[in-house]
Amino acid sequence: MFDGSLGELIAGDSWPAWVEVSVDFEPEEKDQYDFVRSLVEAVPELQPIWDAFDSEWDEFLPSTLMYDLARGMVVLAQEVHDSGKASSATALARAYACIEKGLAEPSPSPIPALIRITWGDWLGRQAMEPALYAVLCESMGASMRSALAPMTESKTTKPWSSVSSAVPFAEPFSETFDLELLHRGVWSFALLRIPGTNRIFLVVLCGTVGIYDVTIELNPEELADLRQQGRLVVEEWARAITQRPASVRSRQVKLPKTWKWSATQPGLWESIEQTEADYKTWAENNGVVFENEALPEGIDASAWGWRMKNKRPYQLWVVMKGDPMDVTRLEKRIEALSVWSSQVHKARAGWASFLQKPLRLCVVVLTGAVQQDQRNWV
């Protein structure tokens, strides 16, 4: 049995020259591995990211590695932005040329989806920094541009578009409402109404790795369809928006923070306590040491601890409970965790923290998604 790293095995460093070394992949995984490897070969500037991933993980995780490489692209863009580094600009162009080829692969190739859920998500997030975003997009091909995840919270404008991506708040913005929940699909949509009115809003979760919500207010024709066809038509609308969020971009609104609603039912968490207990047992059997003290104020978690490697914590594991439709609150909790984890890493390692990889963050969110198709999606 070979106990070395994936890179060592592929390179054949631990085998005689006459031994033919091969790695067994499922067909889809093999395609992903070959693509990512070709990307790194085309852009040697990204090789250190491959090497760091290889040293930390004992298996090939295409989405994780592609996210790491996307972060590397942001670093290259930052170098171009800060100092006009020509070699970094050339590296960006080489990377995008490879990505365009990947996005052009025909079905059933897994490569286009892999790029969209990783690079599309991470590079799309950089729209919050317009100057850096402009550098990232300068040599980006049309297919990659169309794969960028929309930033519904951003007030920036994409370099190739004259239309602002800002989403207006629903009116009346200044008033407070406890919205009525008329219908919902876990990890899918929620149908909400302002009490005492005929104003109804549909909130739909979109995206894959990068989750965001799209909200519209039903128009008179849709209200009539709702009265005639009931809940089934709502599910059809939600599916259509999930598949093509851009189709309702002109109607999109944001619900003001003063408009509250809750879909958590009494007794929900009691029904998944055994799931949490089973998960913690599994995690402890895989090297996670859970702590008894609470996290800093403002970070809500039901359990947390460190996964150890060579007697050093290298992953922060956190278990949270939350409503799957409350994406905004979940994002804020995870963001606070990320900041706190970085502070702990710097305090523990001191100046050496700048030379070490930051702690990885593993967040498990327990929700009431109990149907098999929903469980598979989660």
C-alpha positions as CSV (number, residue, x, y, z in Angstrom):
1,M,0.0,0.0,0.0
2,F,1.3,3.5,-0.9
3,D,1.2,6.0,1.9
4,G,2.7,9.0,0.2
5,S,1.0,12.0,-1.3
6,L,-1.0,12.1,-4.5
7,G,1.6,14.1,-6.2
8,E,4.4,11.7,-5.2
9,L,2.3,8.8,-6.5
10,I,1.6,10.4,-9.9
11,A,5.2,11.5,-10.3
12,G,6.4,8.0,-9.5
13,D,9.0,9.3,-7.1
14,S,8.6,6.3,-4.8
15,W,8.7,3.7,-7.6
16,P,11.4,2.2,-9.8
17,A,11.6,3.8,-13.2
18,W,10.4,0.7,-14.9
19,V,7.1,0.5,-12.9
20,E,4.1,2.1,-14.7
21,V,2.2,4.1,-12.1
22,S,-1.5,4.9,-12.5
23,V,-4.2,6.3,-10.3
24,D,-7.8,4.9,-10.4
25,F,-10.4,7.6,-10.8
26,E,-14.1,7.4,-11.6
27,P,-14.6,8.7,-15.2
28,E,-16.0,12.1,-14.2
29,E,-13.3,12.6,-11.5
30,K,-10.6,11.6,-14.0
31,D,-11.8,14.3,-16.4
32,Q,-11.8,16.9,-13.6
33,Y,-8.3,15.8,-12.6
34,D,-6.9,16.1,-16.1
35,F,-8.5,19.5,-16.6
36,V,-7.2,21.0,-13.3
37,R,-3.7,19.5,-14.0
38,S,-3.7,21.0,-17.5
39,L,-4.7,24.4,-16.0
40,V,-1.8,24.4,-13.6
41,E,0.6,23.3,-16.3
42,A,-0.6,26.2,-18.4
43,V,-0.1,28.6,-15.5
44,P,3.0,27.6,-13.5
45,E,2.3,30.5,-11.2
46,L,-0.5,28.4,-9.7
47,Q,1.7,25.4,-9.0
48,P,2.4,26.3,-5.4
49,I,-1.4,26.1,-4.7
50,W,-1.5,22.6,-6.2
51,D,1.5,21.6,-4.1
52,A,0.0,23.0,-0.9
53,F,-3.3,21.2,-1.6
54,D,-1.5,17.9,-2.4
55,S,0.4,18.1,0.9
56,E,-2.7,18.7,3.0
57,W,-5.3,16.3,1.4
58,D,-5.0,12.6,0.8
59,E,-7.7,12.6,-1.9
60,F,-8.5,14.7,-5.0
61,L,-11.3,17.2,-4.2
62,P,-11.9,19.1,-7.5
63,S,-14.2,21.8,-6.1
64,T,-11.9,22.6,-3.1
65,L,-8.8,22.7,-5.4
66,M,-10.5,24.9,-8.0
67,Y,-11.6,27.3,-5.2
68,D,-8.0,27.5,-4.1
69,L,-6.9,28.2,-7.6
70,A,-9.5,30.9,-8.0
71,R,-8.1,32.6,-4.9
72,G,-4.7,32.4,-6.6
73,M,-6.2,34.3,-9.6
74,V,-7.3,37.0,-7.3
75,V,-3.7,37.3,-5.9
76,L,-2.3,37.6,-9.5
77,A,-4.9,40.3,-10.2
78,Q,-3.9,42.1,-7.1
79,E,-0.3,42.1,-8.2
80,V,-1.3,43.6,-11.5
81,H,-3.4,46.2,-9.8
82,D,-0.8,47.2,-7.2
83,S,2.4,47.2,-9.3
84,G,1.4,46.5,-12.9
85,K,3.3,43.2,-12.9
86,A,3.3,42.1,-16.5
87,S,4.1,38.5,-15.8
88,S,1.0,38.2,-13.6
89,A,-1.2,39.8,-16.3
90,T,0.2,37.2,-18.8
91,A,-0.6,34.4,-16.3
92,L,-4.2,35.6,-16.0
93,A,-4.6,35.5,-19.8
94,R,-3.2,32.0,-20.0
95,A,-5.5,30.8,-17.3
96,Y,-8.6,32.3,-18.9
97,A,-7.6,30.7,-22.3
98,C,-7.6,27.3,-20.5
99,I,-10.9,28.1,-18.7
100,E,-12.6,29.0,-22.0
101,K,-11.7,25.6,-23.4
102,G,-13.1,23.9,-20.4
103,L,-16.4,25.9,-20.6
104,A,-16.7,24.9,-24.2
105,E,-16.6,21.1,-23.5
106,P,-19.9,19.5,-24.6
107,S,-22.3,17.6,-22.3
108,P,-21.9,15.3,-20.4
109,S,-18.5,16.7,-19.5
110,P,-18.4,17.8,-15.8
111,I,-15.9,20.6,-16.5
112,P,-18.3,23.5,-17.3
113,A,-20.3,22.9,-14.1
114,L,-17.1,22.6,-12.1
115,I,-15.9,26.0,-13.4
116,R,-19.2,27.8,-12.8
117,I,-19.7,26.6,-9.2
118,T,-16.1,27.5,-8.2
119,W,-14.5,30.2,-10.4
120,G,-17.8,31.6,-11.4
121,D,-18.7,32.0,-7.7
122,W,-15.4,33.2,-6.3
123,L,-14.4,35.6,-9.1
124,G,-18.0,36.9,-9.2
125,R,-17.7,37.9,-5.5
126,Q,-14.8,40.2,-6.3
127,A,-17.3,42.6,-7.8
128,M,-17.4,44.2,-4.4
129,E,-13.9,45.6,-5.2
130,P,-14.5,47.4,-8.5
131,A,-10.8,48.2,-9.2
132,L,-9.6,44.7,-8.6
133,Y,-12.6,43.3,-10.4
134,A,-11.8,45.3,-13.5
135,V,-8.3,43.8,-13.6
136,L,-9.7,40.3,-13.2
137,C,-12.1,40.8,-16.1
138,E,-9.7,42.6,-18.5
139,S,-8.5,39.4,-20.2
140,M,-11.5,37.2,-19.3
141,G,-13.3,35.5,-22.1
142,A,-17.1,35.8,-22.8
143,S,-17.9,32.4,-21.5
144,M,-16.2,33.0,-18.2
145,R,-17.9,36.4,-17.9
146,S,-21.3,34.8,-18.4
147,A,-20.5,32.2,-15.7
148,L,-19.8,34.8,-13.0
149,A,-22.3,34.5,-10.1
150,P,-24.5,37.6,-9.8
151,M,-23.7,39.8,-6.8
152,T,-27.2,40.9,-5.7
153,E,-25.9,42.9,-2.8
154,S,-23.3,44.8,-4.9
155,K,-23.8,48.3,-6.3
156,T,-20.9,47.9,-8.7
157,T,-21.3,47.6,-12.5
158,K,-19.7,44.8,-14.5
159,P,-17.1,46.2,-16.9
160,W,-19.0,44.8,-19.9
161,S,-22.5,46.0,-18.9
162,S,-24.1,49.4,-18.7
163,V,-26.8,48.2,-16.3
164,S,-26.2,48.5,-12.6
165,S,-26.6,45.3,-10.5
166,A,-28.0,47.2,-7.5
167,V,-31.3,45.6,-6.3
168,P,-33.9,48.1,-4.9
169,F,-35.6,47.4,-1.5
170,A,-39.3,46.6,-1.5
171,E,-41.5,49.5,-0.3
172,P,-42.5,50.7,2.2
173,F,-38.8,50.4,3.2
174,S,-39.2,52.3,6.6
175,E,-42.1,50.2,8.0
176,T,-41.9,47.0,10.1
177,F,-43.8,43.8,9.2
178,D,-44.1,40.3,10.5
179,L,-44.6,38.6,7.2
180,E,-46.9,35.6,6.9
181,L,-45.4,32.4,5.5
182,L,-47.9,31.0,3.0
183,H,-45.9,28.2,1.5
184,R,-42.3,27.0,1.4
185,G,-40.0,24.4,0.1
186,V,-37.0,23.6,2.2
187,W,-33.8,24.7,0.5
188,S,-35.9,26.0,-2.3
189,F,-38.4,28.9,-1.8
190,A,-40.7,30.8,0.5
191,L,-43.9,32.6,-0.3
192,L,-44.5,35.5,2.0
193,R,-47.4,38.1,2.4
194,I,-47.6,41.4,4.1
195,P,-50.4,40.9,6.7
196,G,-53.7,42.3,5.8
197,T,-52.8,43.0,2.2
198,N,-52.7,41.3,-1.2
199,R,-48.9,41.9,-1.6
200,I,-47.1,38.6,-1.9
201,F,-43.4,38.0,-2.4
202,L,-41.6,34.9,-3.6
203,V,-38.1,34.3,-2.3
204,V,-36.1,31.7,-4.2
205,L,-32.7,30.2,-3.4
206,C,-30.3,30.1,-6.4
207,G,-26.8,29.0,-7.0
208,T,-24.8,25.9,-6.0
209,V,-21.7,26.4,-3.9
210,G,-22.3,30.2,-3.8
211,I,-25.9,30.5,-2.5
212,Y,-27.9,33.7,-3.0
213,D,-31.6,34.6,-2.9
214,V,-33.8,36.2,-5.6
215,T,-37.0,37.9,-4.5
216,I,-39.8,39.2,-6.6
217,E,-43.3,40.6,-5.8
218,L,-46.1,38.8,-7.6
219,N,-47.8,40.8,-10.3
220,P,-51.7,40.8,-10.8
221,E,-51.5,38.0,-13.4
222,E,-49.4,35.8,-11.0
223,L,-51.8,36.6,-8.2
224,A,-54.7,35.4,-10.3
225,D,-52.8,32.2,-11.2
226,L,-52.1,31.6,-7.5
227,R,-55.8,31.9,-6.7
228,Q,-56.7,29.5,-9.5
229,Q,-53.9,26.9,-9.3
230,G,-52.7,27.1,-5.7
231,R,-49.4,25.9,-4.4
232,L,-48.3,23.9,-7.5
233,V,-47.8,27.0,-9.6
234,V,-45.6,28.5,-6.9
235,E,-43.3,25.5,-7.2
236,E,-43.2,25.9,-10.9
237,W,-42.2,29.6,-10.6
238,A,-39.5,28.7,-8.1
239,R,-38.0,26.0,-10.4
240,A,-38.0,28.4,-13.3
241,I,-36.2,31.2,-11.3
242,T,-33.7,28.7,-9.9
243,Q,-32.8,27.6,-13.4
244,R,-32.7,31.1,-14.9
245,P,-32.4,33.8,-12.2
246,A,-31.6,36.4,-14.9
247,S,-35.1,36.0,-16.3
248,V,-36.5,38.0,-13.4
249,R,-33.6,40.4,-12.9
250,S,-35.6,43.5,-13.8
251,R,-38.3,42.6,-11.2
252,Q,-35.9,41.7,-8.4
253,V,-36.2,43.4,-5.0
254,K,-34.7,43.0,-1.5
255,L,-36.8,42.6,1.6
256,P,-35.9,45.3,4.2
257,K,-34.3,44.0,7.4
258,T,-37.3,45.4,9.3
259,W,-39.6,42.8,7.5
260,K,-39.2,39.7,9.7
261,W,-40.4,36.2,9.1
262,S,-39.5,32.8,10.6
263,A,-40.1,29.4,9.1
264,T,-38.8,27.5,12.1
265,Q,-41.5,25.3,13.6
266,P,-41.6,24.3,17.3
267,G,-40.1,20.9,18.0
268,L,-38.0,21.0,14.8
269,W,-34.6,20.9,16.5
270,E,-35.6,18.1,18.9
271,S,-36.2,15.9,15.8
272,I,-32.6,16.2,14.7
273,E,-30.8,16.0,18.0
274,Q,-29.9,12.4,17.3
275,T,-28.4,13.5,14.0
276,E,-26.2,16.0,15.8
277,A,-25.1,13.4,18.3
278,D,-24.2,10.9,15.6
279,Y,-22.3,13.6,13.7
280,K,-20.2,14.6,16.7
281,T,-19.4,10.9,17.4
282,W,-18.2,10.5,13.8
283,A,-16.2,13.8,14.0
284,E,-14.5,12.7,17.2
285,N,-13.5,9.4,15.6
286,N,-11.9,11.4,12.8
287,G,-9.6,13.5,15.0
288,V,-11.9,16.4,16.0
289,V,-11.6,17.6,19.6
290,F,-14.7,19.5,20.7
291,E,-14.4,22.3,23.2
292,N,-16.7,22.9,26.2
293,E,-16.5,26.7,26.2
294,A,-18.7,29.0,24.2
295,L,-17.5,30.9,21.1
296,P,-17.1,34.7,21.3
297,E,-20.2,36.7,21.7
298,G,-22.2,37.0,18.5
299,I,-21.1,33.6,17.0
300,D,-23.9,31.1,17.6
301,A,-22.9,27.4,17.4
302,S,-24.2,24.3,19.1
303,A,-20.7,22.6,19.1
304,W,-17.2,23.5,17.9
305,G,-13.7,22.1,18.1
306,W,-10.4,21.6,16.4
307,R,-9.3,18.8,14.0
308,M,-5.6,18.0,14.8
309,K,-2.8,17.1,12.5
310,N,0.7,16.4,13.9
311,K,-0.5,17.7,17.2
312,R,-1.4,21.1,15.6
313,P,-4.9,22.3,14.9
314,Y,-5.4,22.8,11.2
315,Q,-9.2,22.8,10.9
316,L,-11.9,24.6,12.9
317,W,-15.1,22.5,12.9
318,V,-18.4,24.1,13.8
319,V,-21.9,22.7,14.1
320,M,-24.8,25.3,13.6
321,K,-28.5,25.0,13.6
322,G,-30.4,27.4,11.4
323,D,-33.3,27.9,9.0
324,P,-32.0,27.0,5.5
325,M,-34.0,29.9,4.0
326,D,-32.3,32.5,6.3
327,V,-29.2,32.7,4.1
328,T,-28.2,36.2,5.1
329,R,-28.0,35.3,8.8
330,L,-26.1,32.1,8.0
331,E,-23.6,34.0,5.9
332,K,-22.9,36.5,8.7
333,R,-22.3,33.7,11.2
334,I,-19.9,32.0,8.9
335,E,-18.1,35.3,8.1
336,A,-17.7,36.0,11.9
337,L,-16.3,32.5,12.3
338,S,-13.8,33.1,9.5
339,V,-12.6,36.3,11.1
340,W,-12.3,34.8,14.5
341,S,-10.5,31.7,13.1
342,S,-7.9,34.0,11.5
343,Q,-7.4,35.9,14.7
344,V,-6.8,32.7,16.6
345,H,-4.3,31.5,14.0
346,K,-2.3,34.8,14.1
347,A,-2.4,34.8,18.0
348,R,-1.2,31.2,18.1
349,A,1.5,31.3,15.4
350,G,2.7,35.0,15.8
351,W,4.8,36.3,12.9
352,A,5.0,32.7,11.5
353,S,1.3,32.9,10.7
354,F,2.2,34.8,7.5
355,L,4.2,31.8,6.3
356,Q,1.7,29.2,7.3
357,K,-1.6,28.3,5.6
358,P,-4.6,29.6,7.5
359,L,-6.8,27.2,9.4
360,R,-9.5,25.6,7.2
361,L,-13.1,26.2,8.3
362,C,-15.6,23.3,8.2
363,V,-19.1,24.3,9.0
364,V,-22.0,21.8,9.4
365,V,-25.5,23.3,9.3
366,L,-28.3,21.2,10.7
367,T,-31.7,22.0,9.2
368,G,-35.1,20.5,8.8
369,A,-34.4,19.2,5.3
370,V,-35.7,15.7,5.6
371,Q,-36.9,14.7,2.2
372,Q,-34.4,12.4,0.3
373,D,-33.9,14.7,-2.6
374,Q,-33.3,17.7,-0.3
375,R,-30.9,15.7,1.8
376,N,-28.9,14.7,-1.3
377,W,-28.7,18.4,-2.3
378,V,-27.6,19.5,1.1
